[in-house]
Amino acid sequence: MKNTHLTNEKSIERKLKEAKIAIELEKQYTKDEILEMYLNVLYFGKGIYGIKNACTAYLNKSTDEINPREAATLAAIIANPSRYSPIEKWDANQGRAEMILGLMKQEGYLSEEEYDRAIDMDIVLDCGDFHNNYSHIYLNSTLSELKSLGFTTQKNHKINVYTYHDPKAQSAAETAIDRYTTGLPTPSSNEIIIADNTLSGIVAYASNFDNKPLKRQPGSLLKPFIYATAIQDGTLIPASPIYDAPTSFGNYKPTNYNDTNYGWIDAKYALSHSLNIPAVSILNEIGIEKATNTLIRAGISLSEKDKNLALALGGTTYGSTTTEICEGYTSLANNGAHNTLSFIRKITDKSGKLLFRREYEKDRILSAEAAYLTTTMLMECKNSGTAKQLSQLPYEIAAKTGTVAAGSGNSDAWCAAYTTQHTLVCRFSSRSKDNPLPNTLTGGNLPTKVVRSTLKSLYSDHTPSPFFKPMNVRSIEIDSIIKTEMHKLVPRSEHSIGATEAVLAPRTYRFDAIDPDAFFFADLSTTQGKNGTYIRYKKLKNVEYSAYLNGKECPYTESGFYLEPQFFPLAKLELICKNAGKTVYRKTKIVRVGQSLITSVDPIAASINAS
């Protein structure tokens, strides 16, 4: 009952539940029936459940064809499938098998002659094109959902449960995870889940561990929801300039991977390269409450303790399951419309009468514009960011990776990706704190390769359609030099001196405005010299400057524009900016300049000069 209804939690509460359920079981079933059920749920490693499946997988025989030595070989696995695997730990398995044969002789199940024959017998494993069966978690998750819907399996009461399971997707997932987990230097728990975006149904789920889905730290996989919230809030678009530098938020001082900082970058680069400081800065600006509200409505559970700036880096109290993360990313794939993921489509009784049908009640957690613009940033992650292992696939994919550090290695590595058809989440996790994954096993490495391999099989005969741009998202041309020099997004229709850069933004987004004086003549200063006055300011790229004093052009020197001494101390100065020969800005001001020496015999003029 522990294996089928409960967890491996070591507590008095679990033991009491276990005892209560066991008593109820014995009221409904005989000892033989219970033993039969037990033999059908026994775990034999490699994702193999039940004695019949074990005989087929390891020996290519039926249960009535195996001999005592073969039976002991299989029985040896049960105590610890990873320690006594006949494929990977042959000597350990056979040592235990011989111990089992000895007990069988001791208890009278084998005669002395049968025992000797079994001990001397050679065992041949016949696995064929054996690959691990990782689908047990789909079945267990379906049964768990069945229970949550209020359905119970009782003796002589049969129901038909229809799921979203897709054999092709399941095979693709199992083959991929088997390929990239073989030969890892560190024992790890690995899983991949695939959801159909339109149906919000889970079509495949594969894992290499025995228990129910694990909650693990999601790392950077929460960042897209923070960026999406900021976009919806009107404070951010993918092209928004962000300053990435060491920053303290009170007592909290996040750092980027390898303590590297990039200065001025745009939001798309920050997210696609999974920079930490920009993510915390955005969360700090929009407010923790707004971000947590988005995450919770997306299906990612959080606690009150998680409401702090570390949330931007995926630092949560209890972690997330792959199902929760998949549900959240399915919302992004569905243009901001959320629906709870499900394994079960409908349930009927044995006569076909409908008992339950899945209802689709979508909740809009993000605007279509915010979800789409977040998707465009995650497509950049696939093209040139941390998920570039997917770049070889010839269709649009949005992806995000996450890596959680632990001491000298990593505890968890994730990849979440989606097309217009499916959402996939893959996770590799260490099995113990004392034995972390190697530093080289990051989200952008094996988890992304598993996703890539799965997608190749999933779309072997067709290509998913591109992402649809909502009508309220427009492309605006901005001036690249203004963005580079002033870190502002200004439409070229207002100022045009540099190259054109097209940016995507919601129609309601308010672009920046600039003060032309501060832009064209930044740091304007006047310096008095011996022979006259000099005007200096910060010159912009692509701009030709000229100055005119009382209509006369001023020469340009290393000290700035030279203003000749004038008879009168105040003069009219014109500063003109041109781009490709066209005047883009003109500034006129009255300036104080040095006076000429007045040489005259006229005593009145001399006195004026002296004064």
C-alpha positions in Angstrom: 0.0 0.0 0.0 3.0 2.3 0.6 4.2 1.8 -3.0 0.8 2.3 -4.6 -0.9 4.9 -2.4 1.7 6.7 -0.3 5.3 8.1 -0.4 8.6 7.0 1.1 8.3 9.7 3.8 9.7 8.3 7.1 7.1 9.5 9.6 4.6 8.2 12.2 1.8 9.8 10.1 2.7 7.8 7.0 2.9 4.5 9.0 -0.6 5.1 10.5 -2.0 5.8 7.1 -0.3 2.7 5.7 -1.8 0.6 8.5 -5.3 1.9 8.0 -5.2 1.4 4.2 -3.8 -2.1 4.7 -6.6 -3.1 7.0 -9.2 -1.8 4.5 -7.4 -3.8 1.8 -7.7 -7.0 3.7 -11.4 -6.5 4.2 -12.0 -6.6 0.4 -9.4 -9.0 -0.9 -8.0 -12.5 -0.1 -4.3 -13.1 0.6 -3.9 -14.7 -2.8 -5.4 -11.6 -4.5 -3.2 -9.3 -2.5 -0.1 -11.3 -3.4 -1.2 -11.2 -7.1 -1.5 -7.4 -6.9 1.8 -7.1 -5.2 3.6 -9.2 -7.9 2.0 -6.8 -10.5 3.4 -3.6 -8.9 6.8 -4.9 -7.8 9.6 -2.7 -9.2 12.5 -4.4 -11.0 14.5 -1.3 -12.0 14.8 0.3 -15.5 11.2 1.4 -15.2 10.0 -2.2 -15.2 6.9 -3.0 -13.0 5.4 -6.5 -12.4 6.9 -10.0 -12.6 5.5 -10.6 -16.1 7.2 -7.5 -17.5 10.4 -8.4 -15.7 10.5 -11.9 -17.3 10.0 -10.4 -20.7 12.4 -7.5 -20.4 15.3 -9.4 -18.8 14.9 -13.0 -20.1 12.5 -12.8 -23.0 10.4 -15.5 -21.4 6.9 -15.8 -19.9 6.5 -16.4 -16.2 5.8 -20.1 -16.6 9.0 -20.6 -18.6 11.6 -19.4 -16.1 13.6 -21.8 -13.9 14.6 -21.4 -10.2 17.9 -19.8 -11.0 16.2 -17.2 -13.3 13.5 -16.6 -10.7 16.2 -16.0 -8.0 18.0 -13.6 -10.4 14.8 -11.5 -10.8 13.9 -11.8 -7.1 17.4 -10.4 -6.2 16.6 -7.2 -8.0 13.7 -6.2 -5.7 15.6 -5.3 -2.5 17.5 -2.5 -4.3 17.0 -2.3 -8.1 20.0 0.0 -8.6 22.4 -2.1 -6.4 21.3 -5.5 -7.7 20.6 -4.8 -11.4 21.6 -7.9 -13.5 22.6 -5.6 -16.4 24.9 -3.2 -14.4 25.7 -5.1 -11.2 25.9 -8.7 -12.3 28.2 -10.0 -9.6 26.1 -8.4 -6.8 22.9 -9.7 -8.4 24.2 -13.2 -8.6 25.6 -13.2 -5.1 22.1 -12.3 -3.8 20.4 -14.8 -6.1 22.6 -17.6 -4.7 21.6 -16.4 -1.2 17.9 -16.6 -2.2 18.4 -20.2 -3.6 20.0 -21.2 -0.2 17.0 -19.9 1.6 14.7 -21.8 -0.8 16.5 -25.0 0.0 16.5 -24.2 3.8 12.7 -23.6 3.7 12.0 -26.7 1.7 11.1 -25.2 -1.6 14.1 -26.8 -3.3 15.6 -30.2 -2.8 19.3 -30.7 -2.5 19.5 -31.9 -6.0 17.4 -29.0 -7.4 19.5 -26.5 -5.4 22.8 -27.9 -6.8 21.4 -27.8 -10.4 20.3 -24.2 -9.9 23.7 -23.1 -8.5 25.6 -24.7 -11.4 23.2 -23.2 -14.0 24.3 -20.5 -16.4 22.0 -17.4 -16.8 21.7 -15.7 -20.2 20.1 -12.3 -20.2 18.1 -11.8 -23.4 17.2 -8.1 -23.5 17.2 -7.6 -27.3 17.0 -3.9 -28.1 16.4 -3.2 -24.5 15.9 0.3 -23.4 14.6 1.5 -20.0 10.9 1.6 -19.6 10.3 5.1 -18.1 6.5 5.3 -18.5 5.5 4.1 -15.1 5.3 7.7 -13.9 2.5 8.4 -16.4 0.5 5.6 -15.0 1.1 6.6 -11.4 0.3 10.2 -12.1 -3.0 9.1 -13.9 -4.0 7.0 -10.9 -3.2 10.0 -8.6 -5.4 12.3 -10.7 -8.1 9.6 -10.7 -8.1 9.6 -6.9 -8.2 13.4 -6.7 -11.3 13.3 -8.9 -13.0 11.2 -6.3 -12.9 7.9 -8.2 -11.8 4.7 -6.3 -11.1 1.3 -7.8 -13.2 -1.3 -6.0 -13.6 -5.0 -6.4 -16.0 -5.9 -9.2 -16.4 -2.3 -10.1 -14.6 -1.4 -13.3 -14.3 1.9 -15.0 -12.6 2.9 -18.3 -10.1 5.8 -18.0 -9.2 7.7 -21.2 -6.0 9.7 -21.1 -4.1 12.1 -23.5 -1.2 9.6 -23.8 0.5 9.6 -27.2 2.6 6.5 -27.8 4.8 8.3 -30.4 5.6 11.1 -28.0 6.2 8.6 -25.1 8.6 6.6 -27.2 10.4 9.7 -28.3 10.8 10.9 -24.7 11.9 7.5 -23.4 14.5 7.0 -26.1 15.9 10.5 -25.6 16.2 10.3 -21.8 17.7 6.8 -22.1 20.3 8.0 -24.6 21.6 10.9 -22.5 21.5 9.3 -19.0 23.6 6.2 -19.9 27.1 6.5 -18.4 26.6 9.5 -16.3 29.4 9.7 -13.6 26.9 10.7 -10.9 23.6 8.9 -10.1 20.8 11.2 -11.1 17.0 11.5 -11.2 15.8 12.5 -14.6 12.5 13.1 -16.2 10.8 14.7 -19.2 7.1 15.7 -19.7 5.3 16.7 -22.8 2.0 18.5 -23.1 -0.3 19.2 -26.0 -0.8 23.0 -25.9 -4.3 23.0 -27.5 -5.7 20.3 -25.2 -3.7 21.2 -22.1 -3.3 17.4 -21.9 -0.1 15.5 -20.9 0.8 13.2 -23.8 4.0 11.7 -22.5 5.9 11.5 -19.2 9.1 9.6 -18.6 11.4 9.3 -15.6 14.1 7.0 -14.3 13.2 7.1 -10.6 10.6 5.1 -8.6 8.8 7.7 -6.6 6.1 10.2 -7.4 7.1 13.5 -9.1 9.8 15.4 -7.2 9.8 19.0 -6.3 13.1 20.6 -7.1 14.5 24.1 -7.3 13.5 25.6 -10.7 16.4 28.0 -11.0 16.1 30.4 -13.9 13.0 28.9 -15.3 10.9 31.4 -13.3 12.6 34.4 -15.0 10.3 34.5 -18.1 7.3 35.1 -15.9 8.9 38.0 -14.3 9.8 39.6 -17.6 6.3 38.9 -18.9 4.7 40.6 -15.9 6.9 43.7 -16.5 5.8 43.7 -20.2 2.2 43.5 -19.2 2.9 46.3 -16.6 4.0 48.6 -19.4 7.6 49.0 -18.0 9.4 46.7 -20.4 9.7 45.5 -24.0 12.3 43.1 -25.4 14.5 46.0 -26.7 14.4 47.9 -23.3 18.0 48.9 -22.2 19.0 47.4 -18.9 22.2 48.2 -17.0 23.9 45.0 -15.8 26.5 45.8 -13.1 27.1 44.7 -9.5 24.0 45.9 -7.5 22.9 45.7 -3.9 19.2 45.5 -3.1 19.4 46.1 0.6 21.3 43.1 2.1 20.8 41.1 -1.1 23.5 41.2 -3.7 23.0 38.8 -6.6 25.7 37.9 -9.0 25.8 36.6 -12.6 27.3 33.3 -13.6 31.1 33.5 -13.3 30.6 37.0 -11.8 30.6 38.5 -15.3 28.8 41.8 -16.0 27.9 43.2 -19.4 27.0 46.9 -18.8 24.2 48.2 -21.0 22.3 45.4 -22.7 18.7 45.0 -23.8 16.1 42.8 -22.0 16.1 40.2 -24.7 19.8 39.6 -24.3 19.5 39.5 -20.5 16.8 36.9 -20.6 18.2 34.7 -23.4 21.6 34.6 -21.6 19.9 34.2 -18.2 21.6 37.0 -16.4 20.7 37.2 -12.7 21.2 40.9 -11.8 18.8 42.3 -14.5 16.1 39.7 -13.5 16.3 40.9 -9.8 16.3 44.5 -10.9 13.1 44.0 -13.0 11.4 42.1 -10.1 12.4 44.9 -7.7 10.9 47.5 -10.1 7.5 45.8 -10.8 7.0 44.5 -7.2 7.1 41.0 -5.8 3.4 40.8 -5.4 2.7 41.2 -9.1 5.3 38.6 -10.1 4.1 36.0 -7.5 0.5 36.5 -8.6 1.5 35.7 -12.2 3.4 32.5 -11.2 0.7 31.2 -8.9 -2.0 31.8 -11.6 0.3 30.0 -14.1 0.1 26.8 -11.9 3.5 27.2 -10.2 3.0 26.8 -6.5 4.7 29.2 -4.1 4.7 29.8 -0.3 4.7 33.0 1.6 8.4 32.5 2.3 9.1 32.8 -1.4 8.0 36.4 -1.6 11.4 38.0 -1.8 13.9 39.0 -4.5 15.6 35.6 -4.6 12.4 34.5 -6.4 13.9 36.0 -9.6 16.6 33.3 -9.6 14.2 30.5 -8.7 15.0 30.3 -5.1 11.9 28.8 -3.6 11.2 27.0 -0.3 9.7 23.8 -1.6 10.7 23.8 -5.3 8.5 22.9 -8.3 7.6 19.7 -10.2 8.1 19.3 -13.9 4.3 19.2 -14.2 4.0 22.7 -12.6 6.7 24.2 -14.8 5.2 22.6 -17.9 1.8 24.0 -17.0 3.3 27.5 -16.6 5.1 27.4 -20.0 2.0 26.0 -21.7 0.3 29.3 -20.6 3.1 31.2 -22.5 2.6 29.0 -25.5 -1.1 29.6 -25.4 -0.6 33.4 -25.6 -1.2 34.0 -21.9 -4.3 31.7 -21.4 -3.9 29.2 -18.6 -5.5 25.8 -18.2 -4.6 23.2 -15.6 -2.7 20.3 -17.2 -4.4 16.9 -17.0 -3.7 13.3 -17.7 -7.3 12.2 -17.9 -9.6 13.1 -20.8 -12.8 11.2 -19.7 -14.0 8.3 -17.6 -16.8 5.9 -18.4 -18.3 2.9 -16.6 -17.9 -0.6 -18.2 -21.1 -0.1 -20.2 -19.7 3.1 -21.7 -21.8 5.6 -19.7 -19.9 8.9 -19.3 -18.9 9.5 -15.7 -16.5 12.4 -16.2 -15.4 14.6 -19.0 -12.5 17.1 -18.8 -13.8 20.7 -18.9 -11.6 23.5 -20.5 -11.8 26.6 -18.5 -9.0 28.9 -19.5 -7.9 31.8 -17.3 -6.1 34.7 -19.0 -3.1 35.3 -16.7 -1.2 37.5 -19.2 -2.2 39.6 -22.2 -1.5 38.0 -25.6 0.9 40.8 -26.2 3.0 40.1 -23.1 3.0 36.4 -23.7 4.1 36.8 -27.4 6.8 39.3 -26.6 8.2 37.0 -23.9 8.1 34.2 -26.5 10.2 36.3 -28.9 12.8 36.7 -26.2 12.8 32.9 -25.5 13.2 32.2 -29.3 16.5 34.2 -29.0 17.5 31.8 -26.2 17.2 29.0 -28.7 19.0 30.9 -31.5 22.0 32.3 -29.6 21.4 32.0 -25.8 21.7 29.3 -23.3 19.5 26.8 -25.2 21.4 27.1 -28.5 21.6 23.3 -28.6 18.2 23.6 -30.2 19.3 26.1 -32.9 19.8 23.3 -35.5 16.0 22.6 -35.5 14.4 24.3 -38.5 11.3 25.7 -36.9 10.4 28.2 -34.2 11.0 27.1 -30.6 10.9 29.2 -27.5 13.2 27.8 -24.7 14.7 28.6 -21.3 17.3 26.7 -19.3 18.0 26.7 -15.6 20.9 25.5 -13.5 21.0 25.3 -9.7 24.5 25.3 -8.2 25.3 23.0 -5.2 28.7 23.2 -3.6 31.3 21.9 -6.1 28.7 21.0 -8.7 25.0 21.4 -9.6 22.0 20.0 -7.9 19.5 20.5 -10.8 19.6 21.3 -14.5 16.5 22.1 -16.5 15.3 22.9 -20.0 11.7 24.1 -20.8 10.8 24.6 -24.4 7.6 25.0 -26.5 6.4 25.2 -30.1 2.9 26.1 -31.2 2.0 22.5 -30.7 3.8 21.1 -27.6 5.5 22.1 -24.4 8.4 20.0 -23.1 10.2 20.2 -19.7 13.3 18.1 -18.9 15.1 18.0 -15.6 18.3 16.2 -14.3 18.8 16.2 -10.5 21.4 14.8 -8.2 20.2 12.0 -5.9 22.0 13.3 -2.8 23.5 16.6 -1.5 26.9 14.9 -1.0 27.1 13.8 -4.6 26.1 16.7 -6.9 26.0 16.6 -10.7 29.2 17.7 -12.4 29.6 21.4 -13.2 29.5 20.6 -16.9 25.9 19.2 -16.5 24.0 22.5 -16.9 20.5 23.2 -18.2 22.0 24.1 -21.6 23.7 20.7 -21.8 22.0 17.3 -21.3 18.4 18.5 -20.6 18.4 20.6 -23.8 19.9 17.7 -25.7 17.1 15.4 -24.4 14.5 18.0 -25.5 16.2 18.4 -29.0 16.2 14.6 -29.5 12.6 14.4 -28.5 11.5 17.2 -30.8 13.3 15.6 -33.7 11.3 12.4 -33.3 8.1 14.2 -32.4 8.2 16.3 -35.7 9.8 13.7 -37.9 6.9 13.8 -40.4 5.8 17.5 -40.1 6.8 20.9 -38.9 5.0 23.0 -36.3 3.6 26.3 -37.5 5.3 29.6 -36.5 4.1 31.6 -33.5 1.2 34.0 -34.2 1.8 37.7 -33.6 -1.2 39.4 -31.9 -2.7 42.3 -33.8 -1.9 44.7 -31.0 1.9 44.1 -31.3 3.5 46.5 -33.7 7.0 47.0 -35.1 8.5 50.5 -34.5 11.7 51.9 -36.0 13.9 53.5 -33.4 17.2 55.3 -33.6 20.1 53.0 -32.7 22.5 55.8 -31.7 20.0 57.3 -29.3 19.6 53.8 -27.8 23.4 53.3 -27.6 24.3 56.8 -26.3 21.3 57.7 -24.1 19.9 54.2 -23.4 16.4 55.3 -24.5 14.0 54.0 -27.1 13.0 56.9 -29.3 11.1 56.5 -32.6 12.9 57.6 -35.7 9.9 59.7 -36.5 11.0 62.0 -33.7 14.8 62.0 -34.1 16.9 60.3 -36.7 20.7 60.3 -36.7 21.7 56.7 -36.6 20.8 53.3 -38.1 17.3 52.0 -38.0 16.5 49.3 -35.4 13.0 47.7 -35.6 11.6 46.8 -32.2 8.4 45.0 -31.2 6.1 46.6 -28.7 2.4 46.6 -27.7 0.4 49.5 -29.3 -0.1 51.0 -25.8 3.6 51.1 -25.0 4.9 54.6 -24.4 8.3 55.2 -25.9 10.9 57.5 -24.5 11.2 61.2 -25.2 14.4 63.1 -25.1 15.5 66.7 -24.4 17.3 67.7 -27.7 19.6 70.0 -25.9 20.7 67.3 -23.5 21.0 64.8 -26.3 22.9 66.8 -29.1 24.9 69.1 -26.8 25.5 67.0 -23.7 28.1 68.5 -21.2 28.0 71.9 -23.0 30.6 74.2 -21.5 32.3 77.6 -22.2 35.9 78.2 -21.5 37.6 81.6 -21.6 41.1 81.6 -23.1 43.8 84.2 -23.7 42.8 84.9 -27.2 39.0 84.2 -27.0 36.3 81.8 -25.9 36.0 78.0 -26.6 32.7 76.0 -26.8 32.9 72.3 -25.9 30.3 69.5 -25.7 30.0 65.7 -26.1 29.9 64.9 -29.8 27.6 62.2 -31.1 28.4 59.6 -33.8 27.0 60.3 -37.2 26.5 64.0 -36.4 28.3 66.8 -38.1 28.6 69.9 -35.9 29.2 73.5 -36.9 29.0 76.8 -35.0 28.4 80.4 -36.1 29.1 83.5 -34.0 27.1 86.5 -35.2 26.7 84.8 -38.5 30.4 84.0 -39.0 31.5 80.3 -39.0 33.7 79.4 -36.1 36.8 77.2 -36.6 37.0 73.9 -34.7 40.2 73.2 -32.6 41.3 70.6 -30.1 39.9 72.8 -27.4 36.5 73.1 -29.1 34.9 75.7 -31.4 36.9 78.9 -31.2 34.9 82.1 -30.8 36.8 85.2 -31.8 36.9 88.2 -29.4 34.0 90.7 -30.1 33.7 94.4 -29.5 30.5 93.7 -27.5 30.8 91.1 -24.7 27.5 89.3 -25.6 27.1 87.6 -29.0 24.6 85.3 -30.9 25.9 81.7 -31.2 24.2 79.2 -33.5 25.1 75.5 -33.1 23.9 73.3 -36.0 23.8 69.5 -36.2 23.6 67.7 -39.5 23.2 64.0 -40.4 24.1 63.1 -44.0 24.0 66.7 -45.0 20.5 67.3 -43.5 20.0 69.6 -40.5 18.6 67.5 -37.7 18.8 70.1 -34.9 19.7 73.8 -34.5 20.3 75.6 -31.2 20.7 79.4 -30.8 21.9 81.1 -27.6 23.5 84.3 -26.4 26.9 83.8 -25.0 29.5 85.9 -23.3 32.8 86.2 -25.2 36.1 87.9 -24.8 36.4 91.5 -26.0 38.8 92.9 -28.6 41.5 95.4 -27.6 40.3 98.8 -28.7 43.2 101.0 -29.9 42.2 104.6 -30.4 43.4 108.1 -29.7 39.9 109.0 -28.7 40.0 109.4 -24.9 36.4 108.4 -24.6 37.1 105.1 -26.4 40.2 104.5 -24.3 38.2 105.0 -21.1 35.6 102.6 -22.3 38.3 100.1 -23.1 39.8 100.5 -19.7 36.5 100.0 -18.0 
